[in-house]
Amino acid sequence: MTANPGFPISLDVKGWPCLVLGGDDEAAEKTLRLLDAGAKVTVVNPTLNDTLRKLTASAKVIHRVRMFRTTDVESVILVLNTLRGDRDFARSLLDLARERRFLVWSIDEPTLSNVMMPAVVSRGHLRVAISTSGVSPALASRLRQDLEQIFGEEFAAFLDWLADLRDETKAAEADDEKRRLLLREAVNGFKFTGSIEYPKVWLEQRQKA
């Protein structure tokens, strides 16, 4: 597969209708991410897992108890297709997206999507998106897990403090340059360090090369 780095952006979905196709753990994870971003979510699938059933029961999402219909994309800006193994369906979704002008991501068909879903580290206000340009989703997932250990609750508290400090500084200091200096000084001394340990099989392969 040809790597596609894409053009990284953060999509504002707050208040916008979005569609999730599927009812398993993957669909639930994507639904929770959309809800966290403030989207209005509709899930289309005959069955749902426990998480999605609870979200439906609490009226946090709309559930259409059937398979996808083209009328489901009316007004949506984003479709997340978590259904696997149906390339023809993914291709038809992309064709529909081009016709109706919405964004679509299919979980196992990156070449039949017009957006990519990076692995995301979420800690407090922090969002770190990780992409391997589609060449190794497994590595992106592993990086996410490791970074979640590094950016723990203390980091979330530190970021909350910075947010409060920014609000206080904006209220107390009218001069833009002085305000920027004060906020830069607040992060002086912060340093992110780390090391990488590679798998033995790759190190052995590299030595042979």
N, C-alpha and C positions, 0 to 999 in steps of 0.2 A: 504494500500500500504506500502511495506517495504521501509523505508527511505534509500537512497543511498547518502552518503556524497560526493562521487566522489573524483577525484584528481584535485584540482584547478590548472589551468594553464592559461596563456594568449597566444592565438594563433596568430601568425604573418601571416596575410592574405594579406599583402601589395603586390600588383602585381599578386595575385593568383586568378584564376576564381572560383567564388562561385555562387550557385544557390538558388534562393528564389522561393518557390511555393506558389502562392496565389496572390491576388490583392487588399486586403482590408487594413485597417489602421495598422493591425499587420504586414502585409507584408511590408508596407511602413516603419514602424519603424525599422524593422530588416534590410531593405535595406539601410536606412540612416546610421545605425550603421556600416554596412559593408563598405559603401563608406567612412565614417569617418576614418576607419582603412586602407583605401587604396586598398580595394579589387576590382576586376573586376566582376561586378554583372550582372547576367542574371535573369530576372523575367519571370516565366512561368505561365500564366493564361489567360483565354479568355478575361477577363475584368480587368481594373485597376482603382484605386481611383484617385482623382485629383493629389495627391502628386506624385504618380508613373507615371501618364501621363506626368507631367511636367519634371520629371527626364528622361523619355524616349525621349521627344521632344528635350531636351537639350543634348541628346546623352551621358548622364551620366550612363545609364543602357541600356542593350539590352532587348527587350521585344519579347517573343515568344507568339503569339496570339493563344493559344491552351492549351490543357491539357498536362500533363507530359508524356514524352516518355523516355525509358531507354537510348536512345542515348544522352539525355540532360546531363548526368553525365560524359561524356567523358572529361577527364582532370580536372574536378572540385575537390577541396579538401574538400568542405563543402556544404551541402544541408540543408537549413532551410525550413521546411515544416510547413506553417501556416494554412494549410487546416484542418478543424476540422471534427470530427465525422466519420472518415473512418479508422477504426482500421486495416482492411485488407490491405489497401493501405500503412499505416504506417509500417505494418509488412513486406510488400514486399520491401519497401524502405530500411529497416534495412538489410534484406537478400541481397539486391543489394549492400549495403554499405560494407558488409562483403566480398562479392565476388570481388567488384571493388576497395576496400580499400579507401573509403572516409568517412568523418564524416557526421553524419546526426542527426538532431534534429527535432522531431515532436511535435508541440505545446501542444497537449492534450494527448500525449502518451509517457511519460517519460521512461517507461519500454521498449519501442520500439525505443529508441534513444541510440546512443553511446556517445553522449555529452549532457551536460546540459547547458541551457542558464540562467545565473543568472540575477537578476535585477542589473542594472549598474547606479551608480551615476557618472556623467561626468561633471567636472567643470574645464575648462582650461586643464592643463596637468594631473589633478587628475582623476583616475579611481578607484572606489570602487565597487567591485562585491559583491552582497548579495545573499546568497543561504540559503534556509531552508531545504535542502536535498529533495526537492520536496513535503514536507508535507503541506506547506502552501504558495503557490505563492502569495496569497493575502497579507499576512504579509510582504513578501519580497518587494512587490510593495509599501506598506505603509511605510516601512523603507526607501526605496529609496526616496519617496516624502519628508519625514521629513529631511533626510540628505541633499537633494538638497537645502532646506531652510537654513540649517546651513552653508554649504559650498557655500557661495555666491560669488559675484563678487570680494569682497575684498580678499577672499582666493585665487581666481584665480590670482589676481595681486601679492599677496605675493609669490605664487609659481613661477610666472614669474621672480620676483626679485631673488629668490633662484637660478633659472636656469641661469640668467645672472651672478650672483655672482660665481657660480660654474665655468662657462667659464672663468671669469676674474681670478679666483684663480688658475685654471689649467695653464693659460698663465703666471701668475706672480710668482708662487711658485713651484719650482721643487721638493721639498722634499715631498714625499707622506704622511708621518705622519703629518707634519705641515699643509698640505693641508686639511687632514681629520679633524684636530682639528679646523681649521678656519671654515669649513663648519658645524661642529657640534655646534660650538658656535653661528652660525647664527640662529639656531633653538632653542637655549636655551630660555626659557620663553614661547615657544608655548605650549599651553595646550588645550586639547579637553575634555570638560566636558558636562555632560548631565544627564537627569533623564528619567525614564520610567513611563508612566501612563497606567495602564492596564484597559481593558474594564470591566464595572460593572458586566456583566454576568459571566465573568471568576472569578472575586473576590468573587462573591456570591457562585459559584460552589466550589471554594477552601475552603471557610468557612464550607461548608457542609461536605467536605471530612474528 
